[in-house]
Amino acid sequence: MLWLGESDDSSGWLLTRRGCAHGTIAMHEERRDMPTADKVAKLWNAAMPVRLPGRLLSEVAAHADDIRDALTIMQRVRNDESCADILLEEPYRSRLEPDFDLLAPIHSGHDAQEIEKIAFDAVKSGELHAEDLWMKVSCLSFHDSDDSIRFRFSYGMEMFKDQEHDPLREELAAELATRVFPECTMISAHRELCGLLSGLLGYAPLFVERLIYSNAPGGGAQLHQDVETGHAGVVYAQLFGHTGWLALPRSELLDEIAGFLAASEIPEFAELRTMPQDALITLLESDDQGTLETLLNSTPAFTRRLIEHGHGLVLAPGDILLLPQQSTEHCCWHSVFCLDDEPGHSLSFAIKHPA
Ligand SMILES: [Fe+2]
């Protein structure tokens, strides 16, 4: 990613998220070479983002109809249609039956970003095989200008996910995602990608906790990590549209924060400037980051610093991005911007050890 300047420059993409315009960027074409397996391993082990440019280009073409169908569902949900009602229509009904029984929508009651949560039973030979599988549609923010949504496929208790270990329902939730969004196989059945990951990890991973994202203009995700017990990282695939990313290991993010605070005289960050590093780390990992959240997500000068230090990248349709998430201390933090003037489509799966 190249930084072009603060103003809106028609030769590039404006990085805007939740009402904050950060500046204009362009794609860094020279950095779009396919990395060698050695380079991939080096980046992964250093908790750096690994882009595999164009790796899914032929799959994007082969799944053009599925991608179009997904964009249609996304738009219908944005227009306040019930996703459960949509799934009762063809082709979804035939894809789900007889293996998945769609139950009444449920409300978790603890998530203000939830739009709709739909429960399913899995059925085998006419008998109940597994219950409490679900698909949840959420908005990504409460900002008026952000229409970004995501579809999550999982099972059981959402709030206590790390206490559950149910390989059968995990696999069925992944299968449910593929029934609704067949383009999921672009990742899960990609022999080269699976081979690359197997070589990297020493085992053939499962792709679980499947998320289907539609980042919309003015939206995206704030800087975060996705460390989960038993998960090695995340594989993200851009299927439609372009996204801009800031992605870097936590250690480098902490260095960038320290460097920025040392050079900046912004009064709002005075308290952060004198904060010991362990307190800053606690704040970074907390749900309420206070002014640090502003620094990380709504401070154009900090965004510019990250891009100029090589931590920005652009994803185009067919690109894969691997985000290592080995541990809280050693993981790749990342944030996302929608670069287009229409919503996109992407997949984001957790990479998990099969045991
Ligand atoms: Fe993430």
Residues whose N, C-alpha, C, O or C-beta is under 5 A from the ligand:
A	BS01	LIG	D226
